[in-house]
Amino acid sequence: MIKYILKRVLMMIPTLIVISMISFVVIQLPPGDYLTSYAASLRQEGDRVDEAELEMLARRYGLGQPAYVQYYKWVSGIILRGDWGQSMEWRRPVRDLLWERMALTVAISSISIIVSWFVAIPVGVFSATHQYSVPDYLFSSLSFIGAGLPGFMIALVVMWIAMRQFGLNVGGLFSPEFIGAPWSWPKVVDLLQHLWIPVVVIALGSTAGSIRTTRANVLDEMNKPYVETARAKGLKERKLIWKYPVRVAMNPFFSTVGWTLASLVSGQTLVAVVLSLQTIGPMMLRALTSQDMYLAGSFLLLLSTLTVIGTLISDILLAWVDPRIRMEG
Amino acid sequence: MTIPETDAIGPSDDLDEAPRPGEVAQELIETETMELPEEEEQLYVAGQWQLMWWKFRKHKLAVVSALVLILLYVVAIFAEVVAPYDPSTYFIRYKMAPPTPIRIIDAEGQLRWPFVYQRVRDRDPDTLRDIYTEDRSIRHPIRFFVRGAPYRLWGIWEMDLHLFGLDAEPQEQAIFLFGADRMGRDIFSRLCYGGRISLSIGLIGVLLSLILGIFLGGVSGYYGGRIDTVIQRVIEFIRTIPAIPLWMALSAALPADWPIVRVYFGITIILSLIGWTGMARVVRGRFLSLREEDFVLAARLSGSGEIRIIMRHMVPSFLSHIIASLTIAIPGTILGETGLSFIGLGLRAPAISWGVLLQEAQNVRSLAQAPWVFWPAAAVVLTVFAFNFVGDGLRDAADPYAR
């Protein structure tokens, strides 16, 4: 097992290197170099341009030197000093902007996963045990619809309904007075009050998928001889189902949690833009449209890394559950 | 199975007796000439595609969806004819006008040919917002194939024939099936034109994915070994990059001064950059399983070249599966374009796509005032579902020999 984990971790390294290169290319994509546009934006706003500061930034990022030198300076800055570069628009180090947004994004995604499991597993089990009944058809068609609808459209509809019925603008994660305020109990309470709409919207798509997976898995297990044996021995139906087939059917959920989390984090980008959440999505969009490239590139790098780590966790969990995989790999 | 009384000699009774060796051939001929139910007889002689069509036909939802898709594509292809107005004409008197109600019963309660009433614009004294009411004394019947705004069909033929419209001067009285937007443009006409980009980007994007996927997946699956490992690593790598953020970053990098056509192809390429990996996996899997089949071995032993084996023997047997996975892949591309254009990173304003039209709905307040700007979303959702169902039906039909 340890050998397998080590092997997977080592295999991660080349992937991460290529990912960092791609993020660097993204940073370099807009025409002109970072410093010229930085100075231009300073001048535009009538600020005094500090030549010494520009000089220092140029040295720090190796601007004007060949691309590989710049790449090396950027990557080594991140790895050795935790320096992700400077956000042009926010005039702050990218590092300061990244982590709070990242934390909120991961938190929303995690809550959404848990909510979707709480809904999907009972519904999926019910559908499987009542196969071809009216509720089963109802749930199946609902989950088909839920899986097909794009999240950002659901978000728009939810906001529209809230606006029309209650005159509420439900966007955002905090009430205006708490934005930018330090963390406190009232702020947490306020967050919880705003949280449910994004959670419901984000959870909807993954719930639909999970219902179908649970249903299929439980149905597969139900026909196996051990279930028949347990039934023949007189085990109560309810206990029988929840104790054996459901447990087996739930294995893939836990072992793919890494993938699910990572894909939710990037998948919710558009929903976050519509609902103007204080998460990565809207900030990345703004960074991209205002060509604040160190910020945008850092987000891409961070999200990709998260996906790689999520995959790693899932692979390890899968190998742990299923010995055949670790023997092969 | 039947009662003894029907013991009279009939063709089916011969089958019950054990055939004597010399009679086997005789009997085979007899079975064919026997009066099987017509359908069953066809089942034995039908070709692969015929069987698939029969199986697909049974999936009612898929058939209906296929018809819906055909309709959508026809509308997009003949957008100039179907749309009653030019998509970028401003009707200054109809800013944010709601959909025009179409009536068949007039104020006197008489049944009539479908018509609309004359619209009158008023201003709400409190909110200063335009409100539209109907003048019930003036009726405008809806006419089919009317002459209206001139256009060039596909940029070639000059025409002015429209599928439907009113006899009235458009600026005075227009028919807006889905209402008008903030600038007073007809949303239905814009939807028709927008379908051109949104519907074709799905097909072209998937076509690009297919070319890359078949080539790389085929090489990977057919040759195996080291090439296979390298290609599989590349695919795995591409799949670890989160799709939406990468799409956003790349499409933000497309220069803003590019002409529409170039941006269109840029976006298409960006979208298929990730899509091909799925296709490559399907193709590879098929190649891997077919490589071991007896008929491939037989072809090789009888001296067929590699290309001939692939094109003549292998491709036909998995073509149907490829078509099914293509259909399932199209909605992803359509949604990708819609999402990107919606947040302003894809196609931009003078271009008309469903995503661009949805930008109008981005502001919740305007959505609350004029919910009809949300119609493009309905078009997208309809298309996505139709493709999903058709893909579902095709996947079931792809292997007609399986039961």
Interface residues (C-beta under 8 A of the other chain):
Chain A: T15 V18 I19 I22 V26 L29 P30 P31 F144 I145 G148 L149 P150 F152 M153 L156 V157 M159 W160 M163 R164 N169 G171 A262 S263 V265 S266 G267 T269 L270 V273 V274 M284 L285 L288 T289 Q291 A296 G297 F299 L300 L303 S304 T307 V308 T311
Chain B: F237 T240 I241 P242 A243 I244 P245 L246 M248 A249 L250 A252 A253 P255 P331 L335 T338 G339 F342 I343 G344 L345 A361 Q362 V364 R365 L367 A368 P371 F374 A377 V380 V381 V384 F385 N388
